[in-house]
């Protein structure tokens, strides 16, 4: 699990809106992928999925006033999520710290 300080601070709802508006474009600019990104938000939890490459949730974000915790799925996939995790972490650091 990776944690990022939530210095702004952003609520889960505010971060969810930012993710929906900007994350897919951010990742596409980094890896020229055109990936579809799907999101689900309930209270302080945000799930992020990449349905074109994996089935199920890739990352779960838990948002508090102090931090955003990123947890990578424990499921086994045929795709290595490390690159996506790196770019997700960079995006969150830009928006939260």
N, C-alpha and C positions, 0 to 999 in steps of 0.2 A: 504494500500500500504506500502511496505517495501522498504527502500532505503539502498544501500550499497555504500560506497565510492569506486570510481574507481581509486585507487592509482597507478596502473601500468603505465599509463592508457591503457585499452584495447579498441579497436574500436569494433563496433557491429560485423563487419566481423570476427575479431579475436576471439571474444567471441563465436560467432556462430560456428566457427570451433572447439573450445574447447568443447563446449556443445555436438556437434555431436560425437566427439571422446571419451569423458570421462564421460558425465553425466549418461548415462544408466548404465555403469559399477559401478560408484560411488553409485548410488541409490540401485542397486542390492546388492552390498556389505553391505549396511546398513540394508536393510529389506529383503534380500534373496527373491526377487520377480520375476526376469526375465521379468520385464515389458518392453514393446515396447515403445519407446519414439520417437515422431516425432517433427520436427522443421520446421519453416518457417521464412525467414529473408527478410525484405524489409527496406532499409536504416538503421535507428537506432532502429528499432523494431524487436524483436524476439518473435515468438509465440511458446509455448511448449505444446504438446498434449500427452496424454496417451490413445490411442485409444482402448485398451483392457478394460479399466474401465470407461471411460467417452466419450461421443460424444462431439466434439468441442474442443476449445482451453481451456486449464486449466490455463495457466499463460502467461502473456505478459510482456516481459522485454523491457524497454526503456533505451537505452545506450547513455550516454553523456560522455564528457571528465571528468566530476566531479563525476558522480554517475551512478549506475545501479538501476533502479526502478523496483520492482517486483509487478505486479498487478494480484491478483487472480481473476479468472472469477467470474462474478456476477450471472451467471446462477446457477440454482439449479440442483445438481447432487445427485445420490443415493450413492455417494462415498465422504467421508470426505477428502478434499485435504490438511488438516493441516499437516499430516506427510510428504507428498511429498513436501509441501512448506518449512518445516523445513530443509529437506535435500537439496533442491534446494538453499536455503539461505546459508547453511553451505558451499556448493560447491562454490557458488559465492564469499563468503568471502575469502575462500582459494585462489581463482584465482585472485581476484581483489584488495584485501586490502594488 
